[in-house]
Structures are given as C-alpha cells and as structure tokens.
Amino acid sequence: MGPKHTKVHPSGRGEYRRAFSEHFRPFTGGKDVAPRREHKVSLGLPGTSGFMAQCEAATVQYEDIVVKDQRRHDAAFDVLDAPMIALSAETFRVEMLEDDNAERWDETGAELRRLVAADLSARGVRFESREGRSERAEWAERSRTSLKQELPLLKHLRARGELDLIVYHWATDVFDLIEAKGKMFSPDASGELRQLCRSINDAAIEAGEMRVRRLDGEQERWFGGSGQRG
C-alpha cells in the first residue's frame, strides 16, 4: 500500500489525488478557472529517490489550498487600505535593492571561475576572462543596460497616467508579493489592487534610480537611527 492519498497510474507513475470538501469546491477555482473536485499531482515512480518528498510537497500544497479556500468561504480577507499599500510598496522597493546588493557582492561566480581556471591551469590550459573583462564588469554592464531599458518605460507610464498598462506590467509581481506575505484580499478590492500596482511602479522607479547611483559608485548614507537617507 502506498502513502495516503496516492494511487498508481497505469503508466506505473504515482499520483497524489485528494478530494476537496463539497463546501470548499466553489472556492477552488478563480478567474477563468473552473472549480476543482480534487487536488491531483503527478509523482515519480513509487520506491524511487524523492518519491516521498514529492508526496509530502503535494500534501503541503493541498493544505495550503484548503486554508485559502476556508478564508474565501468565510470572507476573511485582509484590508488593503492606504497604509497596507504603502507598506507593500516599500517592502517591494527594499527587496529590489536587497536583491541588487546580493548580486553585486555575490562571489559564487568568481569562486567558480577561480576553480575552473585552477583546474585548466593544472591541465596546462590557459584560462582568460572573455575579452579580458572581469565577471563583475560584465554584471555591471548587464545591469546598466537593463535599467536603461526599464526605467524610461516605467517613467513614461507614470508620466502619462497609463494605469491600465501599469497594472498589466506589474500584476504578476503584485500577486506574487501578496502570496509571499500570506495576504488575501477581496475580489471587490480591484480598485485598491490597481492603486497598489501604481505604488509598486513608483517604488520600482525609486529603486531603479538608486541602482543607477550604485552603479555610478554612490552609496546610501544613513544618519543614526532616524532612517533618513542622504
């Protein structure tokens, strides 16, 4: 007998199949997505490495869906008011800058190149960076090129008040941010979600401008514990 809620498909692969309660089913769908009767996940071959881990992951997915469906059933939504919008946008801005900083000082690639160079040298092969440039220089150029393309677009959308296009541009990121923070907002909060997209666009512009200054060698300055930047 296999793990609970698993069946063996005729192909020999395992399947995780677990039905949703009747009163939850109307809440398992979404926009343009029909409600589901069960949570179904294709697994690997029973008895192989990683099979149990996939079963456990499918169980976690099911339980997460049930928790969210219960909240929809109870209309237990978070409030997307002005303070929440401001906090979410600031979180997005800070995370963008933290990711940028992590990439800037990441030595994983440099260490890998050193190991490759050492290995090739031991084999009598000379190793040189492409066009004699360092990996850090190439990263900086890629970042600057990306920012030159992205920032003008975001500013253009803001300058023209193109809210529909701003929502289209940021909707996926906004919903990923909401999900990552465990938030759930009412379907009736579409106006607030549009405002959140607009705030995210502003936050991305601010973070982008700071990234450009970093590429120019400037550094954020913090004064004591006041949180002021110079």
Contacts in CASP RR format, 6 or more apart in sequence:
PFRMAT RR
TARGET T0000
AUTHOR 0000-0000-0000
METHOD contacts of the structure
MODEL  1
MGPKHTKVHPSGRGEYRRAFSEHFRPFTGGKDVAPRREHKVSLGLPGTSG
FMAQCEAATVQYEDIVVKDQRRHDAAFDVLDAPMIALSAETFRVEMLEDD
NAERWDETGAELRRLVAADLSARGVRFESREGRSERAEWAERSRTSLKQE
LPLLKHLRARGELDLIVYHWATDVFDLIEAKGKMFSPDASGELRQLCRSI
NDAAIEAGEMRVRRLDGEQERWFGGSGQRG
2 46 0 8 1.000
3 52 0 8 1.000
3 55 0 8 1.000
5 16 0 8 1.000
5 17 0 8 1.000
5 18 0 8 1.000
5 55 0 8 1.000
5 58 0 8 1.000
5 59 0 8 1.000
5 62 0 8 1.000
6 14 0 8 1.000
6 15 0 8 1.000
6 16 0 8 1.000
6 17 0 8 1.000
6 43 0 8 1.000
6 46 0 8 1.000
6 55 0 8 1.000
7 14 0 8 1.000
7 15 0 8 1.000
7 17 0 8 1.000
8 14 0 8 1.000
8 15 0 8 1.000
8 46 0 8 1.000
9 15 0 8 1.000
9 42 0 8 1.000
12 45 0 8 1.000
12 46 0 8 1.000
13 42 0 8 1.000
13 43 0 8 1.000
13 44 0 8 1.000
13 45 0 8 1.000
14 42 0 8 1.000
14 43 0 8 1.000
14 44 0 8 1.000
14 45 0 8 1.000
14 46 0 8 1.000
14 51 0 8 1.000
15 40 0 8 1.000
15 41 0 8 1.000
15 42 0 8 1.000
15 43 0 8 1.000
16 39 0 8 1.000
16 40 0 8 1.000
16 41 0 8 1.000
16 43 0 8 1.000
16 54 0 8 1.000
16 55 0 8 1.000
16 58 0 8 1.000
16 59 0 8 1.000
16 62 0 8 1.000
17 38 0 8 1.000
17 39 0 8 1.000
17 40 0 8 1.000
18 38 0 8 1.000
18 39 0 8 1.000
18 58 0 8 1.000
18 59 0 8 1.000
18 62 0 8 1.000
19 37 0 8 1.000
19 38 0 8 1.000
20 28 0 8 1.000
20 36 0 8 1.000
20 37 0 8 1.000
20 38 0 8 1.000
20 39 0 8 1.000
20 65 0 8 1.000
20 66 0 8 1.000
20 69 0 8 1.000
21 66 0 8 1.000
23 73 0 8 1.000
24 66 0 8 1.000
24 69 0 8 1.000
24 70 0 8 1.000
24 73 0 8 1.000
25 35 0 8 1.000
25 36 0 8 1.000
25 37 0 8 1.000
26 35 0 8 1.000
27 35 0 8 1.000
27 68 0 8 1.000
27 69 0 8 1.000
27 72 0 8 1.000
27 73 0 8 1.000
28 35 0 8 1.000
28 36 0 8 1.000
28 65 0 8 1.000
28 69 0 8 1.000
29 35 0 8 1.000
29 36 0 8 1.000
39 58 0 8 1.000
39 61 0 8 1.000
39 62 0 8 1.000
39 65 0 8 1.000
41 54 0 8 1.000
41 58 0 8 1.000
41 61 0 8 1.000
43 51 0 8 1.000
43 54 0 8 1.000
43 55 0 8 1.000
43 58 0 8 1.000
44 50 0 8 1.000
44 51 0 8 1.000
44 54 0 8 1.000
45 51 0 8 1.000
68 184 0 8 1.000
70 76 0 8 1.000
71 77 0 8 1.000
71 184 0 8 1.000
72 184 0 8 1.000
75 186 0 8 1.000
76 184 0 8 1.000
77 184 0 8 1.000
77 185 0 8 1.000
77 186 0 8 1.000
77 189 0 8 1.000
78 84 0 8 1.000
78 183 0 8 1.000
78 184 0 8 1.000
78 185 0 8 1.000
80 185 0 8 1.000
80 189 0 8 1.000
80 192 0 8 1.000
80 193 0 8 1.000
80 196 0 8 1.000
81 192 0 8 1.000
85 192 0 8 1.000
85 195 0 8 1.000
85 196 0 8 1.000
85 199 0 8 1.000
86 199 0 8 1.000
88 177 0 8 1.000
88 178 0 8 1.000
88 181 0 8 1.000
88 196 0 8 1.000
88 199 0 8 1.000
88 200 0 8 1.000
89 196 0 8 1.000
89 199 0 8 1.000
89 200 0 8 1.000
89 202 0 8 1.000
89 203 0 8 1.000
90 203 0 8 1.000
91 177 0 8 1.000
91 181 0 8 1.000
92 173 0 8 1.000
92 177 0 8 1.000
92 200 0 8 1.000
92 203 0 8 1.000
92 204 0 8 1.000
93 203 0 8 1.000
93 204 0 8 1.000
93 206 0 8 1.000
93 207 0 8 1.000
96 203 0 8 1.000
96 204 0 8 1.000
96 207 0 8 1.000
96 208 0 8 1.000
96 211 0 8 1.000
97 207 0 8 1.000
97 210 0 8 1.000
97 211 0 8 1.000
100 143 0 8 1.000
100 207 0 8 1.000
100 211 0 8 1.000
100 214 0 8 1.000
103 139 0 8 1.000
103 143 0 8 1.000
104 139 0 8 1.000
104 214 0 8 1.000
109 135 0 8 1.000
110 135 0 8 1.000
110 136 0 8 1.000
113 129 0 8 1.000
113 135 0 8 1.000
116 127 0 8 1.000
117 127 0 8 1.000
120 126 0 8 1.000
120 127 0 8 1.000
121 127 0 8 1.000
129 135 0 8 1.000
130 138 0 8 1.000
140 215 0 8 1.000
143 211 0 8 1.000
143 215 0 8 1.000
144 212 0 8 1.000
144 215 0 8 1.000
147 208 0 8 1.000
147 211 0 8 1.000
147 212 0 8 1.000
147 215 0 8 1.000
150 204 0 8 1.000
150 208 0 8 1.000
151 205 0 8 1.000
151 208 0 8 1.000
151 209 0 8 1.000
151 212 0 8 1.000
154 169 0 8 1.000
154 201 0 8 1.000
154 204 0 8 1.000
154 205 0 8 1.000
155 205 0 8 1.000
156 162 0 8 1.000
157 165 0 8 1.000
157 166 0 8 1.000
157 169 0 8 1.000
157 201 0 8 1.000
158 166 0 8 1.000
158 201 0 8 1.000
158 202 0 8 1.000
158 205 0 8 1.000
163 194 0 8 1.000
163 197 0 8 1.000
163 198 0 8 1.000
166 197 0 8 1.000
166 198 0 8 1.000
166 201 0 8 1.000
167 193 0 8 1.000
167 194 0 8 1.000
167 197 0 8 1.000
169 197 0 8 1.000
169 201 0 8 1.000
170 197 0 8 1.000
170 200 0 8 1.000
170 201 0 8 1.000
170 204 0 8 1.000
171 197 0 8 1.000
173 200 0 8 1.000
174 193 0 8 1.000
174 196 0 8 1.000
174 197 0 8 1.000
174 200 0 8 1.000
177 200 0 8 1.000
178 184 0 8 1.000
178 185 0 8 1.000
185 192 0 8 1.000
185 193 0 8 1.000
210 220 0 8 1.000
220 229 0 8 1.000
220 230 0 8 1.000
221 229 0 8 1.000
221 230 0 8 1.000
222 228 0 8 1.000
222 229 0 8 1.000
223 230 0 8 1.000
END
